[in-house]
């Protein structure tokens, strides 16, 4: 279970980072590009992923 939480947290953090870059306009070619919604939600999703990974890491 611990490894699963870490893996899921890292994947969610990576997707959140991708969403943020799309929202900022650094990654083009998507309807999400240059959108304020993803500029806000992307970092929040990335932070949530990091929190899940840390919880998995600290679990016994």
N, CA, C and O atoms as a GROMACS GRO file, in nm:
protein
  240
    1UNK      N    1   0.082  -0.120   0.000
    1UNK     CA    2   0.000   0.000   0.000
    1UNK      C    3   0.086   0.125   0.000
    1UNK      O    4   0.052   0.225  -0.064
    2UNK      N    5   0.198   0.120   0.073
    2UNK     CA    6   0.286   0.236   0.082
    2UNK      C    7   0.343   0.273  -0.055
    2UNK      O    8   0.343   0.390  -0.094
    3UNK      N    9   0.391   0.173  -0.128
    3UNK     CA   10   0.447   0.199  -0.261
    3UNK      C   11   0.340   0.253  -0.354
    3UNK      O   12   0.368   0.342  -0.435
    4UNK      N   13   0.218   0.200  -0.344
    4UNK     CA   14   0.110   0.247  -0.430
    4UNK      C   15   0.080   0.395  -0.406
    4UNK      O   16   0.058   0.470  -0.500
    5UNK      N   17   0.079   0.436  -0.280
    5UNK     CA   18   0.054   0.577  -0.249
    5UNK      C   19   0.164   0.666  -0.306
    5UNK      O   20   0.137   0.773  -0.361
    6UNK      N   21   0.287   0.621  -0.293
    6UNK     CA   22   0.399   0.701  -0.346
    6UNK      C   23   0.388   0.713  -0.497
    6UNK      O   24   0.402   0.822  -0.552
    7UNK      N   25   0.362   0.603  -0.565
    7UNK     CA   26   0.352   0.604  -0.711
    7UNK      C   27   0.235   0.691  -0.757
    7UNK      O   28   0.250   0.772  -0.849
    8UNK      N   29   0.120   0.674  -0.694
    8UNK     CA   30   0.003   0.755  -0.731
    8UNK      C   31   0.030   0.903  -0.705
    8UNK      O   32  -0.004   0.988  -0.787
    9UNK      N   33   0.092   0.934  -0.592
    9UNK     CA   34   0.125   1.073  -0.561
    9UNK      C   35   0.218   1.136  -0.662
    9UNK      O   36   0.199   1.251  -0.702
   10UNK      N   37   0.320   1.061  -0.704
   10UNK     CA   38   0.415   1.113  -0.803
   10UNK      C   39   0.346   1.134  -0.938
   10UNK      O   40   0.369   1.235  -1.004
   11UNK      N   41   0.262   1.040  -0.977
   11UNK     CA   42   0.190   1.054  -1.105
   11UNK      C   43   0.097   1.174  -1.103
   11UNK      O   44   0.091   1.250  -1.199
   12UNK      N   45   0.024   1.191  -0.994
   12UNK     CA   46  -0.066   1.306  -0.982
   12UNK      C   47   0.014   1.437  -0.983
   12UNK      O   48  -0.028   1.534  -1.046
   13UNK      N   49   0.127   1.438  -0.915
   13UNK     CA   50   0.212   1.559  -0.914
   13UNK      C   51   0.263   1.591  -1.054
   13UNK      O   52   0.268   1.708  -1.094
   14UNK      N   53   0.302   1.488  -1.129
   14UNK     CA   54   0.350   1.511  -1.266
   14UNK      C   55   0.238   1.564  -1.356
   14UNK      O   56   0.260   1.656  -1.435
   15UNK      N   57   0.120   1.507  -1.343
   15UNK     CA   58   0.007   1.557  -1.422
   15UNK      C   59  -0.028   1.700  -1.383
   15UNK      O   60  -0.058   1.782  -1.469
   16UNK      N   61  -0.025   1.730  -1.255
   16UNK     CA   62  -0.052   1.866  -1.210
   16UNK      C   63   0.048   1.965  -1.267
   16UNK      O   64   0.013   2.076  -1.306
   17UNK      N   65   0.174   1.923  -1.270
   17UNK     CA   66   0.279   2.008  -1.328
   17UNK      C   67   0.254   2.030  -1.477
   17UNK      O   68   0.268   2.142  -1.527
   18UNK      N   69   0.217   1.923  -1.547
   18UNK     CA   70   0.186   1.936  -1.690
   18UNK      C   71   0.067   2.030  -1.711
   18UNK      O   72   0.070   2.115  -1.800
   19UNK      N   73  -0.037   2.014  -1.631
   19UNK     CA   74  -0.154   2.101  -1.642
   19UNK      C   75  -0.116   2.247  -1.617
   19UNK      O   76  -0.164   2.337  -1.686
   20UNK      N   77  -0.029   2.270  -1.518
   20UNK     CA   78   0.014   2.407  -1.489
   20UNK      C   79   0.090   2.466  -1.607
   20UNK      O   80   0.066   2.580  -1.646
   21UNK      N   81   0.182   2.389  -1.664
   21UNK     CA   82   0.259   2.439  -1.778
   21UNK      C   83   0.167   2.466  -1.898
   21UNK      O   84   0.189   2.561  -1.973
   22UNK      N   85   0.066   2.383  -1.916
   22UNK     CA   86  -0.028   2.410  -2.023
   22UNK      C   87  -0.107   2.538  -1.994
   22UNK      O   88  -0.130   2.618  -2.084
   23UNK      N   89  -0.148   2.556  -1.872
   23UNK     CA   90  -0.221   2.676  -1.836
   23UNK      C   91  -0.138   2.802  -1.851
   23UNK      O   92  -0.190   2.907  -1.888
   24UNK      N   93  -0.007   2.792  -1.823
   24UNK     CA   94   0.082   2.908  -1.837
   24UNK      C   95   0.118   2.935  -1.983
   24UNK      O   96   0.168   3.042  -2.015
   25UNK      N   97   0.092   2.838  -2.071
   25UNK     CA   98   0.123   2.856  -2.213
   25UNK      C   99   0.258   2.802  -2.252
   25UNK      O  100   0.300   2.823  -2.366
   26UNK      N  101   0.328   2.733  -2.163
   26UNK     CA  102   0.459   2.677  -2.195
   26UNK      C  103   0.447   2.553  -2.282
   26UNK      O  104   0.538   2.521  -2.358
   27UNK      N  105   0.335   2.482  -2.271
   27UNK     CA  106   0.308   2.364  -2.353
   27UNK      C  107   0.186   2.396  -2.438
   27UNK      O  108   0.077   2.422  -2.386
   28UNK      N  109   0.205   2.395  -2.569
   28UNK     CA  110   0.097   2.432  -2.661
   28UNK      C  111   0.034   2.308  -2.722
   28UNK      O  112   0.082   2.197  -2.703
   29UNK      N  113  -0.075   2.327  -2.795
   29UNK     CA  114  -0.138   2.220  -2.870
   29UNK      C  115  -0.252   2.153  -2.797
   29UNK      O  116  -0.288   2.040  -2.829
   30UNK      N  117  -0.310   2.220  -2.701
   30UNK     CA  118  -0.419   2.164  -2.625
   30UNK      C  119  -0.522   2.273  -2.597
   30UNK      O  120  -0.487   2.391  -2.591
   31UNK      N  121  -0.648   2.234  -2.581
   31UNK     CA  122  -0.747   2.336  -2.542
   31UNK      C  123  -0.718   2.394  -2.403
   31UNK      O  124  -0.772   2.498  -2.367
   32UNK      N  125  -0.633   2.327  -2.327
   32UNK     CA  126  -0.596   2.376  -2.193
   32UNK      C  127  -0.489   2.484  -2.199
   32UNK      O  128  -0.464   2.551  -2.099
   33UNK      N  129  -0.426   2.502  -2.315
   33UNK     CA  130  -0.316   2.598  -2.328
   33UNK      C  131  -0.365   2.741  -2.309
   33UNK      O  132  -0.471   2.779  -2.359
   34UNK      N  133  -0.287   2.818  -2.235
   34UNK     CA  134  -0.315   2.960  -2.209
   34UNK      C  135  -0.451   2.981  -2.143
   34UNK      O  136  -0.523   3.075  -2.176
   35UNK      N  137  -0.486   2.894  -2.050
   35UNK     CA  138  -0.614   2.904  -1.980
   35UNK      C  139  -0.589   2.930  -1.832
   35UNK      O  140  -0.513   2.858  -1.767
   36UNK      N  141  -0.652   3.033  -1.779
   36UNK     CA  142  -0.633   3.069  -1.639
   36UNK      C  143  -0.676   2.957  -1.545
   36UNK      O  144  -0.615   2.937  -1.440
   37UNK      N  145  -0.780   2.886  -1.581
   37UNK     CA  146  -0.830   2.778  -1.496
   37UNK      C  147  -0.718   2.678  -1.465
   37UNK      O  148  -0.700   2.639  -1.350
   38UNK      N  149  -0.645   2.636  -1.567
   38UNK     CA  150  -0.539   2.537  -1.547
   38UNK      C  151  -0.415   2.599  -1.487
   38UNK      O  152  -0.332   2.528  -1.429
   39UNK      N  153  -0.399   2.730  -1.500
   39UNK     CA  154  -0.289   2.798  -1.432
   39UNK      C  155  -0.308   2.794  -1.281
   39UNK      O  156  -0.210   2.800  -1.206
   40UNK      N  157  -0.432   2.786  -1.236
   40UNK     CA  158  -0.463   2.780  -1.093
   40UNK      C  159  -0.474   2.635  -1.046
   40UNK      O  160  -0.416   2.598  -0.944
   41UNK      N  161  -0.548   2.553  -1.120
   41UNK     CA  162  -0.572   2.416  -1.078
   41UNK      C  163  -0.447   2.328  -1.088
   41UNK      O  164  -0.428   2.238  -1.006
   42UNK      N  165  -0.364   2.352  -1.188
   42UNK     CA  166  -0.244   2.270  -1.207
   42UNK      C  167  -0.153   2.265  -1.085
   42UNK      O  168  -0.120   2.157  -1.038
   43UNK      N  169  -0.112   2.380  -1.032
   43UNK     CA  170  -0.028   2.377  -0.912
   43UNK      C  171  -0.098   2.316  -0.791
   43UNK      O  172  -0.034   2.250  -0.709
   44UNK      N  173  -0.230   2.336  -0.779
   44UNK     CA  174  -0.303   2.275  -0.667
   44UNK      C  175  -0.303   2.123  -0.679
   44UNK      O  176  -0.288   2.053  -0.579
   45UNK      N  177  -0.321   2.072  -0.801
   45UNK     CA  178  -0.317   1.928  -0.823
   45UNK      C  179  -0.177   1.874  -0.796
   45UNK      O  180  -0.162   1.767  -0.737
   46UNK      N  181  -0.074   1.948  -0.838
   46UNK     CA  182   0.064   1.904  -0.813
   46UNK      C  183   0.093   1.900  -0.663
   46UNK      O  184   0.158   1.806  -0.616
   47UNK      N  185   0.047   1.998  -0.589
   47UNK     CA  186   0.068   1.999  -0.444
   47UNK      C  187  -0.005   1.882  -0.379
   47UNK      O  188   0.049   1.818  -0.289
   48UNK      N  189  -0.127   1.853  -0.424
   48UNK     CA  190  -0.200   1.739  -0.370
   48UNK      C  191  -0.125   1.609  -0.396
   48UNK      O  192  -0.121   1.521  -0.310
   49UNK      N  193  -0.067   1.596  -0.514
   49UNK     CA  194   0.012   1.477  -0.546
   49UNK      C  195   0.133   1.462  -0.457
   49UNK      O  196   0.166   1.352  -0.414
   50UNK      N  197   0.200   1.573  -0.431
   50UNK     CA  198   0.317   1.570  -0.342
   50UNK      C  199   0.275   1.529  -0.201
   50UNK      O  200   0.344   1.451  -0.135
   51UNK      N  201   0.162   1.581  -0.156
   51UNK     CA  202   0.113   1.546  -0.022
   51UNK      C  203   0.082   1.395  -0.014
   51UNK      O  204   0.117   1.331   0.085
   52UNK      N  205   0.018   1.341  -0.116
   52UNK     CA  206  -0.012   1.198  -0.117
   52UNK      C  207   0.118   1.117  -0.116
   52UNK      O  208   0.127   1.017  -0.045
   53UNK      N  209   0.217   1.158  -0.194
   53UNK     CA  210   0.345   1.086  -0.197
   53UNK      C  211   0.416   1.094  -0.063
   53UNK      O  212   0.475   0.995  -0.018
   54UNK      N  213   0.411   1.208   0.002
   54UNK     CA  214   0.476   1.223   0.133
   54UNK      C  215   0.406   1.138   0.238
   54UNK      O  216   0.471   1.076   0.322
   55UNK      N  217   0.273   1.133   0.233
   55UNK     CA  218   0.198   1.049   0.326
   55UNK      C  219   0.237   0.902   0.305
   55UNK      O  220   0.256   0.828   0.402
   56UNK      N  221   0.249   0.861   0.180
   56UNK     CA  222   0.290   0.726   0.151
   56UNK      C  223   0.432   0.698   0.197
   56UNK      O  224   0.462   0.589   0.245
   57UNK      N  225   0.519   0.795   0.183
   57UNK     CA  226   0.658   0.781   0.224
   57UNK      C  227   0.671   0.766   0.375
   57UNK      O  228   0.751   0.687   0.424
   58UNK      N  229   0.592   0.843   0.449
   58UNK     CA  230   0.602   0.846   0.596
   58UNK      C  231   0.524   0.734   0.664
   58UNK      O  232   0.537   0.712   0.784
   59UNK      N  233   0.443   0.663   0.587
   59UNK     CA  234   0.364   0.554   0.644
   59UNK      C  235   0.450   0.437   0.682
   59UNK      O  236   0.553   0.412   0.620
   60UNK      N  237   0.410   0.365   0.784
   60UNK     CA  238   0.487   0.247   0.827
   60UNK      C  239   0.428   0.120   0.774
   60UNK      O  240   0.480   0.012   0.801
   0.00000   0.00000   0.00000
